[in-house]
Amino acid sequence: MKFSTVVTSVIFIAARANAFTDVPNLSRNNVATVKATAASSPILIRSVPDISIGEVDAQKAYDQSSFPISANDLLLRAKELLSDEIELGVKDDGACLADDFEFAAAVVGPIPKDEYLDALKSFSLKESFDITNNYYGFTVDPLQTNRVWFFTRQIAKHIAPFVGAKPENTKDDLVLPPQLMHMDFNEDALLKEFGFYTVDRRHGNTGGLGGAFGFFYGVGKPLPIPECQPYKRSWQFRTLSFVGGIGKKFAKKKE
């Protein structure tokens, strides 16, 4: 198998693992790392109608949209594609995917339909991890009304060998950074584009890496390419920052 195919496959399979497990119950003991603090009494938010922040009137945008599928129906369609019966094209042999479908993530892609389906069949993270997705925030983009956005804050328990790493050597559950996913649909409710991006690299214990890259890093087996390593500033950026710091020091001395 070509190295490019391997890289494509692992990032695809992360999307597959994110999408194809049940919506979590946060009371489970092994996912207790996600915590929230509740106030002892209701918090009242003062209404200030005269403050303008440039917020989009989403409902007005939906009402004026020429896209034939309503926002509510599009949300239902997105969740349908995430179900065990469809699994984003895996269980229905790609019937839910448009002919011009593309997978587009931060590193890999855009990848066409056939290559996407082949990559998803290469291996499964679900065989090695008990994955809880912590989905939330499903919404239709009011400025692109054929697109659904949603978040996942994924937690995974290592339960079987994975690329040579044994579960007993993985001390903690993997906590991946928050990831923002998107689905674009055509007028026939077929999926035109699917992808995801890490939105907070400082969260979790996988080096800020999402997708399959986070799983490789989390068990101590990161792929040997820069894209599969925690973010590190380039030497050009470090040099620029150093020069800028020196310039600030001289400027202060002149004052």
Buried (B, 14 or more C-beta within 10 A) or exposed (E): EEEEEBBBBBBBBBBBBBBBBEEBEBEEEEBEEEEEEEEEEEEEEEEEEEEEEEEEEBEEBBEEBEBEBBBEEBBBBBBEBBEEEBBBBBBEEBEBBBEEBBBBBBBBBEBBBEBBBBBBEBBBBBEBBBBBBBBEEBBBBBEBBBBBBBBBBBBBBBBEEBEEBEBEEBEEBBBBBBBBBBBBBBEEBBBBBBBBBBEEBEBBBBBBBBBBBBBBBBBEEBBEEEEBBEEEEEEEEEEEEEEEEEEEEEEEEEE
